[in-house]
Amino acid sequence: METENINRKQIQWFPGHMARARRILGENLKLVDVVIEIVDARIPFSSRNPEIDKLLGQKPRVIIGNKKDLSDPKMNGFWKNYYAGKGILMYYTDCKNGGGIKDVITAVRETMHEKFRRFEETGRRPPVIRAMAVGIPNVGKSSLINRIVGRSVAATGDKPGVTRNKQWLRIHPEICLLDTPGLLWPKFEDERCAYRLAATGAIKNDVLDIQDIAIFLMQFIAENYPGLLEEKYGFRPEEIAQPADYLIACGKRRGCLIKGGEVDTYRTSGILLDDFRNGKIGRITLDGREMLNEPEQKNDG
């Protein structure tokens, strides 16, 4: 599975888009006290912007892992502790069912507590906290804003470089939120992240070969959640000789056959990815401890 065909054009991010995103983020950062960085709970490392630390600088932030209903609860705890070790609060939300939405308010207030405590100690009323949400496409930024506010105010669906006039939404007596989330580009140049982004749908299926994405996903589940494969598709990982055989086994199970009784591996791949993205296989987190290690450098010699 090679990533030579991964480029900004296919993911609809051009140098001009990224320059504009940096500029807009820089302008908005001057207006806010705290940043709500939204990631996909299934890939809380891979779904971060590759330059996020440099872009935000010393600006206070919280990390919100959205789609927690689809992620592994044990790994949720691991990543929460990991970011806590870096001095960043992390909470999890489920925009689909409304779970954890109040925790976003809690996280913002806790992050800004020390700064605003000084106002209270001197008898002054703290100013309203101004916050903004940022993240790569398809992690649920607009959906989260709509959930927090309780009505549809942020357009769902992401396109690079698209902005609107700034509006402030009162989401709590002490907090105002910029209604337009900051859109950032994904880590599409890191092969490990690219396949995870593709598996969750953060980048389009046609950026990488859909069958390669499905094989990557099945191999990962076989190594980390083997019981789920048998429960969902009726076979054990040890029964698979070659990576491509995952598609054959799943295709037969789902009846994805073409003339001659052969498995339609392309259609099977789409079904497998849909099953994963909709949580039908189980609660799975694709980012594990291994993501904290530097990727191996390819030897060109």
N, C-alpha and C positions, 0 to 999 in steps of 0.2 A: 504494500500500500504506500505509494509515493505521494508526496505533496507538491510535486513540481508544478502542478496545474493550479495551485492555490495562488491567487493574486488579487490585488485590490479591485480590479475591474469586475471580476466575477462576484465579489462580495459587495459590489457597488460602493466601495470606499476608494476614492481617489485622493492623491496628495492635497488637492484643493479642498476636498471635504474635511480632511483631518485638520488642515490649517484653520478652516472656518470653525470647526468644533472647538479647537484650542482657544481661538479668539473669543467665541461666545461664552465658553466656560470661564475664561479669565475675566470677562466683563461681569458675569453673574456672581462669581466668587467674591467680588468686591461688595456685593449687595447683601450677602448672607453671613450668618454667624456659624452655621454648621451645615455639613453635607450629609445627606442620606444616600449612601452608596448601595444600590440594589444589585444583587447577584442571584443567579439561579441556584437554589439550594442543592440541586443534584451535581452542580459543578461550581462550587463556591470559590475555587481558585481559577479555573479556566475561564470563567465568565467575567473576570475582572479586566478592565482596560490595562494593557501592558505598561502604560505610563502613568497610571493613576496616582501613585505616590508622588511623583514629580509634579503632576498637574495640580494636585491639591495642596502640596507643600505642608505647612503647619496648620492648615485649616482643620478645626475639630470635625470629626466624622463618626458616623455609626454605619455598620454594615447590616443590611437586611437580606436574609436568605429567603427569597420568595419561592413559592411552590413547595412548601415543606410537606404537603400531603403526598408528594411523589418521591421524597428523598428518604434515605435510611436514617432513622432516629439516632442510632449509635454514632454515625458519622456526623450528624448535626452537632452532637456534643463535642466530637473531636475538633471540628472547625471552629466552634464557638470558643473552645479553650485555646486554640492556636491563635486566633485573633486577639483574645484577651491578653495573651502573653506579649502582644505587640501594643497593648494599651488601647485597643479598639473594642468597643462593645458590639456584640453581634446578637441579633434576635432573628427569629424565623416567623414568616407569615404564610398564609394560604389565602390568596385573594379570591379564589373560587368560592370558598365557603366562609370567608371572613375571619379565619383563625389568626390570632396574634396581631391583629390590626392595632389594638390599643398599646401593644408593646412598642410600636414605633414611636408613639408619643412619650412613653416611659424612657426609651433609649435617648431621645433628643434631650429630654429634661435632665437625665442623669449626666449626659455628656457635658451639658452647659452649666451644671450645678455649681461647680467651683467658681466659675467666672461670675455668675450672678449672685453668689453668696456674698460677695464683697459689697454689692449694692445694698443688700438687706442689712449687713453689719453696720453700715453707715446711715441706716434709716432712709435710704433712697429706694424708690420703687424701680425694680429692674425693667429694662425696656423689653418689648416683645421680641422673642427669639425669631429670627428669620432663617428659614431653612430652604434647601433645594434638593431634589432627587437627581441622581446621575446613574448612568449605567449603559451597557451595550444594548443593542436591539434585542427585543423578545425575552427580556427577563421579567417583564410585568411592571415597568415603571408607571405607565399611565393607569393601568388597572389598580395599582396600589394607591395612587393619588386619589382616584375615584372612590375607592373603598374608605380611605381615611376621611375624605370630605363627606361621603355619604350620598353623593350624586355624581352624575357624569359631567366632568368639567375638563378632563384631559383627553384629547383624541388618542384612541388606541391604534397601534400600528406605527412602526418606526421607519423613517426614511432619512438617510444621511443628509445633513445640511439644511433641514427644514425647521424653521422657527416661527414663532408668532409673537405678538406684542406681549410684554410682561404683565402678568396679573398676580396679585397676592391673595391667597385663600386663607382665611382664619380657620385653622383646624383644631385649635385649643385656645382657651383664654390667654395663654402665654406664648402661643406659637403661630406664626404665619408661614405658609409654604408657597414658594414660587410655582405657579401652575404648570409651567412648561418644563418637563424634565430635560436634563442635559444628556444629549445623545453622544456616546463615545464609540470608538471602533474596537472590535474584538481582537484577541490574540491569534490572528489567523496565520502568523508565520511560525508558530510553535506547533510542530506536528502532533504532539500529544494533546494539546489543547484543541487543535483544529478538528480532530475526530470526535472529541467530546462535545464541542460546540455543534457539530453537524448532527450528532446523535440526538441531542436535545431539541434540534430545530432552530438553534440560535443563528446558524447560517444555512442557506438553502441547500436542498439535497443535490442540486446540480453543480455545486462547487467542488465536491468530491464525488467519486463514483458511488452510487447509492448501495451497490452490493458490497463494496469495501467498507462502507459505514456500518452496514448490517452485520458483516462478519466481525468487524472490530467489536461491536456491541455484544454479539453472542459469545465471543471469546472472553470478553471482560466478565460477563455474567457467569460463564462456566467456571472461571477461576475464582470469582469472589462471591457468587450467589448460586452455586450449583443446584441446590434444591429447588430453586424457582424454575429452572429449565424443565426439570422432570415434572413438576407440578403443573406447569402451563402447557408444555409441548410433548410430554410423555417420553422423553429420552434422557439418559444420563450422559454427562460430558465425556465419560470414559468410552462411550460407544462411538464417539466421533474420531475418525482417523485423520482427516484433513480439515483445515479451517472452512473451506467451501462446503463441506458436508453439513455444516450447521444449516445452511439454506435448504439443502436437499431434505434433511430430516424435518425441518419446520414446514417446508412447502408441502410435503406429503401429509403431514398432520393437518394442515389447513386446507388441503384439497386444491392447491394452486398448481394445476396440471395443464399442460398443453397437448397438442396432438402427439400420439405415440406414448402417452403416459409420462412424459418427462416433466420435471418440475420447472415452473416459470419462476426462475430465481429473481428476476427483476420485480415482479409483483410480490413475491414472498418478502423481499427486502423491505418494500413499502409497508407491508402489513406488520412486520416485526418492529419497524421504527414507530409506527402508529401505536402498537401495543405498549411499547416502552414509554412513549411520550404521554400516553393517557393513563399510565399507571396500571395497566392490565397484567403486566408480568409481576409486579410487586414494587415495593419501595426500594429504590436503588440509587446510590450515590456513585458517580463515576470518578470523582476526584478523591483519591486516597492519600496516604502519607507519602507515596512515591512521587507525587506532584511537587513536593518540596525539595526534591533533588534536582540538580541541574541535568537537562537532557544530554544524552551522550552525543559527542561530536563525531560526525562522520569522517572517516579516514579517506581522503581523496587520493592517497598514494597507493 
